[in-house]
Amino acid sequence: MKLKYAVFIAFLIIVSVMAFKLAYNPYIDHDKEVRTFNFKDEKLTALYLYREHDQEIGFKENPSLRPLVFTWKKPIYTCFNMVNVPYDLEIFFFNADKKIIGSAVMKKFSPKQYCPNEKIQFALEILKK
């Protein structure tokens, strides 16, 4: 009988921890994933970044040099930088409707902050051609 209660309590603890993690981070089950992103009549194979940690690293750890799509659950205001990034990049800012609302050319190793003019829900970084 005690074993049944112990198993039940362990189950409740596991479920509670999972529920907390999902509430704290709705993307807990997502890692970086490769998906197609439609951009300017072109289909790009891009690496989607959901977690703040992955987004902070960005192109610093992107040996495949695939385009990166930063995505958030809700529109946010955030800036990007190129500290420790050895490539010139182009960044495009998108609203919730995936409409371009701004862009910039980002210079490698630049300490400059690249910021949109309004809240964004997606950002696309690609190598500068």
N, C-alpha and C positions, 0 to 999 in steps of 0.2 A: 504493500500500500504506500509506503514511504517513497519507493522508487517511482511510482506513478506521479506523486506530487512533485518530486524533484524534476522529472521529465517535463511536467506541465509548467513549472516555474521557469525552467531553462527555455522552453518554447516561448513563453511570454517575454522573457528578457530579449531573446533573439528578435522577435517581432517588434518589440518596442524600439530596439536599436535601429532596425531597418526603417521603421516609420520615422524616427528622428532624422536619420540620414537623408531620407527622401524629402522631408520637410525643409531641412537645412540646405540641401543642394538637389534641386530637381533633376540635375543631369548626372546623378551618382552612377547610373548604369551605363552612361556613355563614356567612351574614351575617345581618342582621336579616331575619326572614321573617314574613309575615302568615299566621296560621292561626286556625282555630276552637278555642276553649277552652271546654269545658263547665263551667259554674259555677252552682251552685244552680238547677238545672233551666232554665238559660238558656245560649244559645250566644253567646259573645262573640267578636268578631273582634279578635284581639289581635296585638301585635307581639312576637315571641319574640326574646329576647336570649340569646345563647350565649357571646359573647366578653366577657371581663372588662372590656375598654375600654368596650364598649357598655353593660354593666351599671352601670359607674361613672357614666356620663352619665345613664342612665335618662330620667326625665321632663324633665330640663333641655333636652333636644333631642328633643322629641316634639310637633312642631307639629300633628299630626293628633289629638292627645289620645286616641289609642287605648289601651286597656288594655295593660299590659306584662306579659309572662310571663318571669321570670328562670328559667333552667334550667341545671342542672349535671349532669355525667355521674354523679357520686356525691353522696350527701348531705354537706352541709357546714354549718358554723356560720358565719354571717355576719350583719352588722348593716346597716341602711339608715339614711340620713339625708336631710334635706330642704334642705340648704344650697343656695341658689340655685334652688330649685324654687318657682315662683310660684302653686302650686295646693295646696289641701288634698287629700290622697289617703287612700284606705283600702288597707291592705296585708293580704294573707292568706298565711299560710305553710302549705306542704304537705309531707307526707312523700313517700317514694318511691311509695306507693300512691295518690297524689293525694288524700289525705285531709287536710282542714283541721286543723292542729294549733295554730293561733293566728292572731290578727289584731290590728290596731291602726289607729287614726286618726292620720294624720301631718299635722301643721300646717305650712303653707307657711313657708319660710325658717327653720324650726326647726333649731337645732344639735343637738338631742336625737338619740341613737342609738336606733333601733327594732330590737330584737333578738328572735328567737324563743327559746323555752325549750329547744329541742333542735335537732338538725341538720335541715336542710331540703333538699329536692331541687328544689322549685319555689317561686316566690313570685309573687303576682299583685298588681299595683298598678292601681287604678282611681281615677278622679276621685271625690271625696266628693260624694254627692248631697245 
